[in-house]
Amino acid sequence: MTAARETVRLKRVYDAPADADGYRVLVDRLWPRGLTKQRARVDLWLKEVAPSTDLRRWYHAELTRWPEFRKRYKAELTEPDTPGHAALGELRAIVREHAKCGLKGVTLVYGARDAEQNHAVVLREVLLRRGSR
């Protein structure tokens, strides 16, 4: 599991891109404020994998809802026939391809200020969950 964890990293999109980031995937539904596409240096903007607008607004209204947000977001990602589920499948394929080819891995980039309580943390957990495909 350690190798897989190193294959999928997290980074704030406002932090300077680095060659070690590998394939950079922006996982926010909204483009980060004040950031040009050139400066963001993302390889893919996969906005469908982000929480739904309703869930994002619900959580941001009261950040103490973190435990419930995690449950609801995981449900959005894992329920079949949802845009989040389809995008998660696409992201899993990207991660597998980069791991198989020995590339530098994948960095999920996000705009949130809080590095510990944001949707990218949950997304990474779901991606790395053992036995989930």
C-alpha positions in Angstrom: 0.0 0.0 0.0 2.9 2.4 0.6 3.8 2.4 -3.1 0.2 3.2 -4.0 0.2 6.0 -1.5 3.2 7.5 -3.1 1.6 7.1 -6.5 -1.4 9.4 -5.5 -0.4 12.6 -3.8 -2.3 15.7 -2.8 -1.2 19.3 -3.3 -2.8 22.7 -3.2 -3.2 24.1 -6.7 -1.9 27.5 -5.5 1.5 25.9 -4.5 4.2 25.9 -7.2 4.0 23.0 -9.6 7.0 20.6 -9.5 8.3 18.0 -11.8 7.9 15.4 -9.0 4.1 16.1 -9.1 3.8 13.8 -12.2 0.3 14.0 -13.8 -1.6 16.8 -12.2 -5.4 16.5 -11.9 -7.5 19.4 -10.7 -10.3 17.8 -8.7 -12.4 21.0 -8.0 -15.7 21.7 -9.6 -14.8 25.4 -9.8 -11.7 26.8 -11.4 -9.4 28.3 -8.7 -9.8 32.1 -8.3 -7.0 34.2 -9.7 -5.1 31.3 -11.2 -4.3 31.1 -14.9 -4.3 27.8 -16.6 -0.6 28.2 -17.4 0.3 28.9 -13.8 -1.8 26.0 -12.5 -0.1 23.6 -14.9 -2.8 20.9 -14.7 -2.9 18.0 -17.1 -6.6 17.3 -16.6 -9.5 19.1 -15.0 -11.8 16.4 -13.8 -14.5 18.5 -12.2 -17.1 15.7 -12.2 -15.2 13.9 -9.5 -15.6 16.9 -7.1 -18.5 17.0 -4.7 -21.9 18.1 -6.1 -22.6 21.8 -5.9 -25.3 21.1 -3.3 -23.0 19.0 -1.1 -20.2 21.5 -1.4 -22.5 24.4 -0.4 -24.0 22.4 2.5 -20.5 21.6 3.9 -19.1 25.1 3.5 -22.1 26.6 5.4 -20.9 24.7 8.5 -17.5 23.2 8.5 -18.2 21.2 11.6 -20.1 18.9 9.4 -16.9 17.2 8.2 -17.7 13.6 9.4 -21.1 13.7 7.6 -19.6 15.4 4.6 -17.1 12.5 4.2 -20.0 10.0 4.3 -22.1 11.9 1.8 -19.2 12.5 -0.6 -18.1 8.9 -0.5 -21.7 8.0 -1.4 -21.6 10.4 -4.4 -18.5 8.7 -5.6 -19.5 5.1 -5.1 -23.2 5.1 -6.2 -23.5 3.7 -9.7 -25.0 5.9 -12.4 -23.7 9.1 -10.9 -21.3 11.6 -12.6 -19.0 11.2 -9.6 -18.9 7.4 -9.9 -18.0 7.6 -13.6 -15.3 10.2 -13.0 -13.9 8.1 -10.2 -13.5 5.2 -12.6 -11.7 7.5 -15.1 -9.4 8.7 -12.3 -8.7 5.1 -11.2 -7.7 4.2 -14.7 -5.3 7.2 -14.9 -3.7 6.2 -11.5 -3.4 2.5 -12.7 -1.8 3.6 -16.0 0.7 5.8 -14.3 1.6 3.2 -11.8 1.9 0.4 -14.4 4.1 2.5 -16.7 6.4 3.5 -13.9 5.6 7.2 -14.3 5.9 9.8 -11.6 2.4 9.2 -10.3 -0.6 11.4 -10.0 -1.1 14.5 -7.9 -4.6 15.5 -7.0 -4.6 19.3 -6.9 -7.3 21.3 -5.0 -8.0 24.9 -4.0 -9.1 24.5 -0.4 -7.0 26.2 2.3 -7.4 23.4 4.8 -5.0 20.6 3.8 -6.6 18.1 6.3 -10.4 18.6 5.8 -11.1 18.9 2.1 -12.7 16.7 -0.5 -9.4 15.7 -2.1 -8.4 13.9 1.1 -11.6 11.9 0.9 -11.1 11.2 -2.8 -7.6 10.0 -2.2 -8.9 7.6 0.5 -11.5 6.2 -1.9 -8.9 5.8 -4.6 -6.5 3.9 -2.3 -9.1 1.8 -0.6 -7.9 -1.8 -0.9 -10.0 -4.0 -3.2 -12.1 -1.2 -4.6 -12.3 -1.0 -8.4 
